Amino acid sequence: MPLIKLLKTSTFRLAVIYLALFAASAIALLAYVYWNTAGFLARQTDEAVEAEIAGLAEQYRQGGLPLLVHTVIQRSRDPGQSLYLVLDPAGRVLAGTLDARPQVEAGPDGWFDFSYNRKTLDGTEVKVARARAFYLQEGFYLLVGRDVQERREIENLITNSLIWAIGMTIALGLVGGLFMSRNMLARVDEINRSSRDIMDGDLSQRLPIAGTGDELDQLGLNLNAMLDQIEALMTGMRQVTDNVAHDLRSPLNRLRNRVEVTLMQEASPEDYKQALEKTIVEADNLLGTFNALLMIARAEAGALRDSMTWVDLSATLHDAAELYEPVAEEKDLAIRIDVPEDMKIWGNRELLSQAVANLLDNAIKHGLPQETGDDRVITVSAGTDLARPGRGIVLSVADHGPGIPAAERQHVLERFVRLEASRNTPGSGLGLSLVAAVARLHGGSIELDDNRPGLRVTLHLPVSGR
């Protein structure tokens, strides 16, 4: 994979930004540790020298210069890290561990750092020391110091360790950023390849899921779910197109043949009138099919949500039952209403009325009892949804006809689907499809159940979808 491509990835840029922040934080932390450690060692050195000076000052007060020189000689025999020097006014060494006075000017506080030669078993070494000097009475000179070579070596060790630590942090961070970018870019490339296949028309392709549960997996799952929905819609569109071509071809052929036959033969005005009346009926059926398709499309697109308002569902159900009651009586059926008064719902009045009308129309067409002793009543009921008290309602239309097999109940909700038993009954197979679309538009659902015997269609609708 080209390095330039890795460097341009957002993952690498984020890794570099994070590395910069982490490195800055690490540098600040390590600098604080170094400053405290070096400061502590320096204070410890100065405090040790101050303690030596205090002891020698006490000796000087008690016995004067002779006792001071004697004490320095005693301490110089095993000085450890301490340094001493006593000079007379002529600059001659009276006592101490140094051979001569350092050629370094003291600071305002009397402290100064200097280099000196220290004898060892292997020869002479140059060491670094820190000291404080005083002039005593009559021009005598006193220096008290301490070897700080080990302290400087410790500080250098800490400094080098910090530099290496920061360098290793930056190097490992860059390597880690490149590694992360490479893995991320590989997954993104897989997603891009799948996306190109999908754009080329292969809707069966899905984005790869690594199984890690990270944000890319979540994005892939959501996009795959969206692709499933798109594929289902495309499949449904192809099916609808095929069904429209198949189901509308016959009535159009009948309409054309009737007009052609009428024109080919001598006919009386009455014959022409009857032919035109049948043609109008066929045209009305075709217009009804197209209107139903248009209404389903508008409901599924949500284009009618802006026209929703509070609808008196009780009045809507009574009006629909009253409208279909004469049709039901022609088939010796009765419609029974079991709906509480003043039940309101937030929705589209036209679509809710059409959905109830479709359910009643289906119940009248297909709800004739198979046995003479069966109940010949179509029941329309509505009430509170016990699963959502105060927030949902249940509306159902039940008949005592042959019903729908359980395996076909989901299938009949699709467009232009008609069971074999209903092929001889007028209709387009769009009634339940429209009811399902209206339920989804209102944020609800539809269920088809066995009414023992017959079919019970139930709508679960929220009181308010806002």
KOLTITI-668030 format. One line per 4 residues: number of its first residue (from 1); their letters; for each residue x, y, z of C-alpha. Coordinates in Angstrom, 2 decimals, m for minus. Each point is the difference from the previous one (the first is absolute). Example, Ala and Ser with C-alpha at 12.3 -4.5 7.8 and 13.67 -1.06 7.14 Angstrom:
// KOLTITI-668030
1	AS	12.30,m4.50,7.80 | 1.37,3.44,m0.66
This chain:
// KOLTITI-668030
1	MPLI	0.00,0.00,0.00 | 1.61,3.36,m1.02 | 1.45,1.97,2.90 | m1.33,3.28,m1.38
5	KLLK	m3.52,m1.43,0.11 | 0.45,m1.01,3.63 | 1.27,3.45,0.93 | m3.11,1.62,m1.50
9	TSTF	m2.46,m2.05,2.03 | m2.01,1.67,2.74 | 1.00,m2.83,2.34 | 3.69,0.86,m0.38
13	RLAV	m0.71,3.70,0.49 | m1.98,m0.73,3.15 | 2.80,m2.28,1.20 | 2.56,2.77,m0.59
17	IYLA	m2.15,2.53,1.84 | m0.46,m2.41,2.89 | 3.74,m0.75,m0.04 | 0.83,3.71,0.10
21	LFAA	m2.32,0.53,2.97 | 1.37,m3.09,1.75 | 3.61,0.99,m0.71 | m0.61,3.53,1.30
25	SAIA	m1.59,m1.41,3.14 | 2.85,m2.49,0.44 | 2.64,2.71,m0.51 | m1.70,2.24,2.56
29	LLAY	m0.27,m2.86,2.50 | 3.59,m1.17,m0.50 | 1.29,3.57,0.19 | m1.83,0.43,3.29
33	VYWN	1.54,m3.23,1.31 | 3.46,1.11,m1.16 | m0.39,3.46,1.51 | m1.09,m1.43,3.35
37	TAGF	2.74,m2.65,0.04 | 2.77,2.41,m0.98 | m1.29,2.58,2.43 | m0.12,m2.52,2.81
41	LARQ	3.60,m1.13,m0.66 | 1.21,3.61,m0.17 | m1.74,0.91,3.25 | 1.41,m3.10,1.64
45	TDEA	3.54,1.03,m1.04 | m0.44,3.57,1.21 | m1.49,m1.16,3.30 | 2.96,m2.35,0.57
49	VEAE	2.47,2.85,m0.64 | m1.97,2.35,2.26 | 0.13,m2.64,2.75 | 3.79,m0.30,m0.42
53	IAGL	0.33,3.79,0.14 | m2.11,0.19,3.14 | 2.20,m2.63,1.71 | 3.22,1.69,m0.96
57	AEQY	m1.34,3.40,1.06 | m0.73,m1.43,3.43 | 3.56,m1.34,0.21 | 1.38,3.40,m1.05
61	RQGG	m1.99,1.80,2.68 | 1.18,m2.38,2.68 | 3.72,m0.30,m0.83 | 0.79,2.52,m2.65
65	LPLL	2.10,m0.74,m3.04 | 2.11,m2.78,1.56 | m3.06,m2.07,0.89 | m1.50,0.67,m3.42
69	VHTV	3.16,m1.19,m1.76 | 0.21,m3.03,2.26 | m3.64,m0.91,m0.75 | 0.51,0.37,m3.75
73	IQRS	3.09,m2.23,0.18 | m1.99,m2.63,1.88 | m2.88,0.08,m2.44 | 2.32,m0.02,m3.04
77	RDPG	1.34,m3.42,0.99 | m3.36,m1.59,m1.00 | m1.85,2.73,m1.88 | m2.38,m2.13,m2.05
81	QSLY	m1.64,2.44,m2.43 | 0.92,3.04,2.07 | 2.68,2.51,m1.00 | 1.96,2.32,2.30
85	LVLD	2.67,2.64,m0.42 | 1.62,2.43,2.48 | 2.52,2.58,m1.32 | 2.13,2.51,1.84
89	PAGR	0.13,3.62,m1.21 | 2.91,m0.87,m2.29 | m2.03,m2.71,m1.75 | 1.79,m2.98,1.55
93	VLAG	m2.05,m3.09,0.76 | m0.37,m0.59,3.73 | m2.47,m2.91,m0.19 | m2.54,m1.59,m2.28
97	TLDA	m0.54,m2.38,m2.89 | 0.75,2.48,m2.78 | 3.46,1.03,m1.18 | m0.89,3.54,m0.95
101	RPQV	m2.71,2.58,0.02 | m2.44,m0.39,m2.96 | 0.33,2.76,m2.57 | m3.72,0.62,m0.08
105	EAGP	m1.87,3.07,1.19 | m2.76,m0.66,2.51 | m3.53,1.08,m0.69 | m1.96,2.62,1.95
109	DGWF	m1.09,m2.68,2.47 | 3.57,m1.27,0.43 | m0.58,m3.27,m1.88 | 1.99,m1.08,m3.03
113	DFSY	0.71,m3.13,m2.05 | 3.50,m1.00,m1.01 | 2.09,m2.88,m1.32 | 2.81,m1.60,1.97
117	NRKT	2.43,m2.91,m0.26 | m0.55,m2.96,2.26 | 2.57,m2.72,0.48 | m1.13,m3.61,m0.49
121	LDGT	1.69,m3.38,m0.16 | 0.16,0.35,m3.79 | 1.33,3.55,m0.01 | m1.76,3.32,0.04
125	EVKV	m3.59,0.78,m0.96 | m1.63,3.32,m0.71 | m3.05,0.43,2.19 | m2.69,2.63,0.36
129	ARAR	m0.74,1.54,3.39 | m2.22,2.62,1.56 | 1.28,2.10,2.86 | m0.30,3.11,2.12
133	AFYL	2.99,2.10,1.12 | 0.61,2.49,2.86 | 2.74,2.40,1.04 | 0.84,m0.30,3.67
137	QEGF	1.76,2.48,2.25 | 3.49,1.16,m1.01 | m0.59,m1.14,m3.63 | m0.27,m3.75,0.49
141	YLLV	m2.13,m1.81,m2.60 | m2.46,m2.87,0.62 | m1.69,m2.10,m2.72 | m2.60,m2.67,0.70
145	GRDV	m1.48,m1.97,m2.90 | m1.23,m3.28,m1.24 | 0.72,m2.19,m3.00 | m3.04,0.10,m2.34
149	QERR	1.40,m2.23,m2.73 | m2.39,m2.85,0.85 | m2.89,2.43,0.14 | 0.86,1.33,m3.46
153	EIEN	0.28,m3.55,m1.33 | m3.41,m0.83,1.45 | m1.47,3.12,m1.58 | 1.60,m0.89,m3.35
157	LITN	m1.35,m3.54,0.31 | m3.49,1.32,0.68 | 0.30,2.46,m2.90 | 1.14,m2.68,m2.43
161	SLIW	m2.74,m2.35,1.23 | m2.61,2.69,m0.57 | 1.29,0.72,m3.48 | m0.03,m3.70,m0.90
165	AIGM	m3.43,m0.47,1.55 | m1.45,2.90,m2.00 | 1.72,m1.21,m3.17 | m1.28,m3.56,0.47
169	TIAL	m3.49,1.32,0.75 | m0.09,2.03,m3.20 | 1.48,m2.84,m2.08 | m2.38,m2.63,1.40
173	GLVG	m2.90,2.43,m0.37 | 0.78,0.55,m3.66 | 0.37,m3.73,m0.61 | m3.25,m0.63,1.86
177	GLFM	m1.72,2.74,m2.01 | 1.16,m1.56,m3.25 | m1.14,m3.44,1.15 | m3.40,1.29,1.08
181	SRNM	m0.38,1.94,m3.22 | 0.92,m3.06,m2.05 | m2.62,m2.15,1.74 | m2.62,2.71,m0.17
185	LARV	0.77,0.72,m3.65 | m0.28,m3.70,m0.83 | m3.50,m0.12,1.52 | m1.01,3.21,m1.74
189	DEIN	1.27,m1.40,m3.31 | m2.19,m3.07,0.52 | m2.98,2.26,0.64 | 0.83,2.04,m3.11
193	RSSR	0.27,m3.15,m2.15 | m3.37,m1.23,1.24 | m1.49,3.46,m0.56 | 1.27,0.09,m3.59
197	DIMD	m1.52,m3.43,m0.65 | m3.31,1.24,1.40 | 0.17,3.16,m2.13 | 0.64,m2.20,m3.03
201	GDLS	m3.38,m1.63,0.62 | 0.79,m3.03,2.18 | m2.44,0.68,2.83 | 0.73,m3.37,1.58
205	QRLP	3.41,1.24,1.15 | 0.38,0.98,3.66 | 2.66,1.90,1.89 | 2.50,m2.25,1.83
209	IAGT	m0.37,m0.32,3.78 | 3.20,m0.73,1.95 | m1.87,m1.11,3.12 | 1.90,2.35,2.31
213	GDEL	m3.09,2.03,0.88 | 1.79,3.30,m0.64 | m1.45,3.07,m1.70 | 0.79,m1.35,m3.50
217	DQLG	m1.90,m3.18,0.81 | m2.93,2.06,1.28 | 0.09,2.11,m3.16 | 0.20,m3.14,m2.15
221	LNLN	m2.95,m1.60,1.80 | m2.14,3.13,m0.45 | 0.97,0.33,m3.66 | m0.68,m3.70,m0.60
225	AMLD	m3.43,0.40,1.61 | m0.60,2.97,m2.29 | 1.13,m2.06,m3.00 | m2.36,m2.80,1.04
229	QIEA	m2.82,2.52,0.04 | 1.01,1.45,m3.37 | 0.26,m3.47,m1.52 | m3.41,m0.89,1.41
233	LMTG	m1.46,3.21,m1.43 | 1.60,m0.63,m3.37 | m1.29,m3.57,0.02 | m3.42,1.26,1.00
237	MRQV	0.10,2.59,m2.76 | 0.82,m2.66,m2.59 | m2.78,m2.20,1.37 | m2.44,2.90,m0.06
241	TDNV	0.97,0.81,m3.57 | m0.50,m3.63,m1.03 | m3.30,m0.19,1.89 | m1.25,3.25,m1.48
245	AHDL	0.85,m1.19,m3.50 | m1.64,m3.39,0.65 | m3.12,1.12,1.89 | m0.78,3.02,m2.16
249	RSPL	0.58,m1.67,m3.32 | m3.20,m2.07,0.19 | m2.41,2.87,0.76 | 1.66,2.19,m2.62
253	NRLR	m0.35,m2.80,m2.56 | m3.64,m0.48,0.97 | m0.64,3.70,m0.29 | 1.64,0.19,m3.43
257	NRVE	m1.70,m3.14,m1.31 | m3.40,1.17,1.15 | 0.40,3.34,m1.78 | 1.42,m1.70,m3.11
261	VTLM	m2.86,m2.55,m0.18 | m2.56,2.70,0.50 | 1.46,2.02,m2.88 | 0.28,m3.01,m2.31
265	QEAS	m3.69,m0.89,0.01 | m3.23,1.79,m0.55 | m1.41,0.97,3.37 | m2.94,1.92,1.33
269	PEDY	0.36,3.04,2.22 | m0.86,m2.22,2.95 | 2.87,m2.36,m0.86 | 2.41,2.93,m0.21
273	KQAL	m1.27,1.26,3.34 | 0.57,m3.37,1.67 | 3.50,m0.26,m1.51 | 0.89,3.48,1.22
277	EKTI	m1.36,m0.78,3.48 | 2.14,m3.16,0.22 | 2.97,1.97,m1.29 | m0.50,2.61,2.72
281	VEAD	m0.16,m2.75,2.63 | 3.28,m1.47,m1.25 | 1.58,3.47,m0.08 | m1.21,0.68,3.54
285	NLLG	1.59,m3.27,1.17 | 3.27,0.96,m1.67 | m0.12,3.48,1.52 | m0.72,m1.55,3.40
289	TFNA	3.08,m2.20,m0.33 | 2.20,2.94,m0.94 | m1.48,2.14,2.78 | 0.70,m2.76,2.51
293	LLMI	3.60,m0.31,m1.24 | 0.43,3.77,0.25 | m1.45,0.09,3.52 | 2.30,m2.85,1.12
297	ARAE	3.01,1.81,m1.46 | m0.93,3.26,1.74 | m0.54,m1.80,3.30 | 3.30,m1.87,m0.20
301	AGAL	1.85,3.20,m0.95 | m1.45,1.81,3.03 | m1.19,2.84,m2.22 | m3.29,0.30,1.93
305	RDSM	1.46,0.44,3.49 | m0.28,3.79,m0.26 | m3.77,m0.29,m0.47 | m0.53,m1.99,3.21
309	TWVD	m2.35,1.32,2.65 | m2.12,m1.35,2.84 | m2.51,m2.45,m1.47 | m3.15,m1.23,1.77
313	LSAT	0.59,m3.71,m0.58 | m3.38,m0.92,1.51 | m1.84,2.12,m2.56 | 2.21,m1.32,m2.82
317	LHDA	m0.81,m3.63,0.86 | m3.74,0.70,0.31 | m0.03,1.84,m3.34 | 1.80,m2.87,m1.76
321	AELY	m2.34,m2.60,1.53 | m3.02,2.03,m1.02 | 1.36,0.31,m3.56 | 0.58,m3.74,m0.42
325	EPVA	m3.04,m1.20,1.89 | m2.26,m0.17,m3.12 | 2.66,m1.97,m1.86 | 0.29,m2.40,2.91
329	EEKD	m3.77,m0.46,0.17 | m0.05,m1.03,m3.66 | 2.15,m3.01,1.02 | m2.05,m0.62,3.13
333	LAIR	2.80,1.29,2.24 | m0.23,2.37,2.94 | 2.57,2.52,1.26 | 0.39,0.39,3.76
337	IDVP	1.81,3.02,1.48 | 1.76,m0.24,3.37 | 1.74,3.35,0.29 | 0.06,2.43,2.96
341	EDMK	m1.13,3.55,m0.63 | 2.36,2.90,m0.60 | 3.09,m2.10,m0.76 | 2.48,2.29,m1.74
345	IWGN	3.28,m0.68,m1.76 | 2.65,2.18,m1.67 | m0.08,m0.94,m3.67 | m1.19,0.56,m3.53
349	RELL	m3.78,m0.17,m0.16 | m0.17,m1.00,m3.69 | 2.48,m2.88,0.34 | m1.53,m1.33,3.23
353	SQAV	m3.45,0.04,m1.61 | 1.34,m1.78,m3.09 | 1.76,m2.64,2.14 | m3.18,m0.78,1.97
357	ANLL	m1.99,m0.07,m3.24 | 2.46,m2.49,m1.52 | m0.23,m2.27,3.04 | m3.82,0.04,m0.12
361	DNAI	0.02,m0.56,m3.77 | 2.29,m3.04,0.42 | m2.11,m1.36,2.84 | m3.18,0.29,m2.08
365	KHGL	1.60,m1.53,m3.12 | 1.87,m2.84,1.68 | m1.71,m0.37,3.39 | m3.01,m2.10,m0.96
369	PQET	m0.27,m2.91,2.47 | 0.67,m3.45,m1.48 | m2.46,m1.67,2.35 | m3.66,0.98,0.17
373	GDDR	0.04,0.12,3.77 | 2.96,2.37,0.26 | m0.36,3.57,1.17 | m0.70,2.38,m2.91
377	VITV	1.21,3.09,1.85 | 2.97,2.21,m0.82 | 1.33,1.56,3.20 | 1.74,3.40,0.05
381	SAGT	1.59,0.75,3.38 | 2.46,2.48,1.46 | 1.45,0.55,3.45 | 3.07,0.85,2.04
385	DLAR	3.19,m1.92,m0.75 | 0.75,m1.80,3.28 | 3.70,m0.06,m0.89 | 0.01,3.81,m0.21
389	PGRG	m2.76,1.34,2.28 | m0.95,3.53,m0.93 | 2.51,0.08,m2.87 | m1.36,m2.55,m2.47
393	IVLS	m3.26,m1.43,m1.34 | m0.97,m3.29,m1.60 | m2.41,m0.04,m2.97 | m1.21,m3.29,m1.41
397	VADH	m2.43,m1.30,m2.65 | m0.99,m3.67,0.32 | m2.10,m2.30,m2.16 | m0.99,m3.68,0.05
401	GPGI	1.01,m0.97,m3.52 | 2.61,m2.52,m1.16 | 2.86,2.19,1.28 | 3.57,0.04,m1.29
405	PAAE	2.53,m2.79,0.66 | 2.73,0.99,2.46 | 2.71,m0.50,m2.64 | m1.69,2.51,m2.33
409	RQHV	m0.85,2.78,2.48 | 3.19,1.97,m0.49 | m0.05,m0.62,m3.74 | m3.47,1.51,m0.53
413	LERF	1.24,3.35,1.32 | 2.06,0.40,m3.17 | m1.40,1.77,m3.06 | m2.13,m1.86,m2.55
417	VRLE	0.08,m3.19,2.08 | m3.27,m1.94,m0.17 | m0.59,m3.51,1.24 | m1.39,m2.59,m2.37
421	ASRN	m3.26,m0.12,1.95 | m0.62,3.68,m0.75 | 0.95,0.04,m3.69 | m3.66,0.02,m1.04
425	TPGS	m0.80,2.91,2.29 | 0.33,3.56,m1.39 | 3.04,1.81,1.32 | 3.58,0.98,m0.72
429	GLGL	1.88,m1.49,2.95 | 0.93,3.45,1.34 | m2.43,0.30,2.90 | 2.12,m1.48,2.79
433	SLVA	3.15,1.56,m1.49 | m1.56,3.43,0.45 | m1.08,m0.83,3.57 | 3.56,m1.10,0.84
437	AVAR	1.45,3.19,m1.53 | m2.46,2.17,2.00 | 0.97,m1.82,3.21 | 3.71,0.61,m0.65
441	LHGG	m0.63,3.66,m0.84 | m1.66,0.46,3.42 | 2.84,m1.79,1.79 | m2.04,m3.15,0.57
445	SIEL	m0.16,m3.59,m1.19 | m2.47,m2.50,m1.43 | m0.68,m3.58,1.10 | m2.06,m2.75,m1.66
449	DDNR	m1.33,m2.63,2.40 | m2.37,m2.96,0.02 | m3.50,0.99,1.18 | m0.98,m3.68,0.49
453	PGLR	m1.51,m0.08,m2.58 | 0.78,2.91,m2.28 | 2.56,2.76,m0.11 | 0.74,2.76,2.49
457	VTLH	1.99,2.97,m1.28 | 1.42,2.13,2.83 | 1.63,3.41,m0.21 | 2.22,1.17,2.86
461	LPVS	0.18,3.79,m0.23 | 1.54,2.61,2.32 | m2.35,2.67,1.24 | 2.46,2.68,m1.03
465	GR	3.01,m0.43,m2.27 | 1.39,3.46,0.80
